Amino acid sequence: MHFFDHRQLVSAPGGFTGICTAGAGVRIFGGHSLSHSLNVASLAIDHSRTVSSLHAVFLSPGNASEPVLFSAEPLKRGRALDTVRVGAVQDERQILESLVTFHDGEESIEFQAVAPETIPAEALSDDPLHRHSGSDARSPFHCRTVPSDPREPQVRTWIRLREAAGDAPSLLHQAALTYALDFLITKAAHNPIDEEGVRHLGASLDHAMWFHRRFRVDEWLLVEATSNTFAGSRSLSHASVYDHAGRLVSSASQEALLRRTI
């Protein structure tokens, strides 16, 4: 069974339970709770439409050694759009609140930002894994960072799921990309503020994603992450995701709390 498949969730009174992978220490990696939220929202409307956006607020850290209860409430069932609210609770404490919108897309003209010219994924090697307490949230993916000025608030990273997705529905690809962006998007904010001997420990505060076009996450995707501000220990970062053909498939924004630590 695939790591991002909705069948990783177990039906329970009040919703579905799921285990989330660890990030640093025993804390839940937020990207996995977001990934589960997409799946639970889709289950609430019987997988009848495709995810078009996600807006989430992280309320409290969770423990990766304990299951999380995800509950869904459809707020709108429209002719074109559906919206579902998903809550995530652990030990009677809410850790995440999300709004997920669904839309299958319509025939229209198209335009997009031009994909940046950069080194292709095939010319790069996988980034080394830096493990935290025996776990690394990046392990489901090949990650290849494009060399750049280490002090600039911009990072370009090629990613590809290690496990083939086969004929999996688009929801799995969206859930996997949602997971990955949570460990990629804030990297850009670290460049200007981290220094030798000093790190900033991060915690995601909120997260928004938009899905523009269909894509496969078991094929190379270029994530261009930029950060335009850091103040009061909070960063705001944005990401544009392009497929290998240069199509803009997704956009995202995230605010994070980055506190200096030795």
PyMOL commands that set and color helices and strands:
alter all, ss='L'
color gray80, all
select helices_A, chain A and resi 6-8+30-44+121-123+170-184+187-193
alter helices_A, ss='H'
color red, helices_A
select strands_A, chain A and resi 10-12+15-18+51-58+68-77+82-90+93-102+141-145+154-161+199-211+221-231+234-243+248-261
alter strands_A, ss='S'
color yellow, strands_A
deselect
rebuild
show_as cartoon
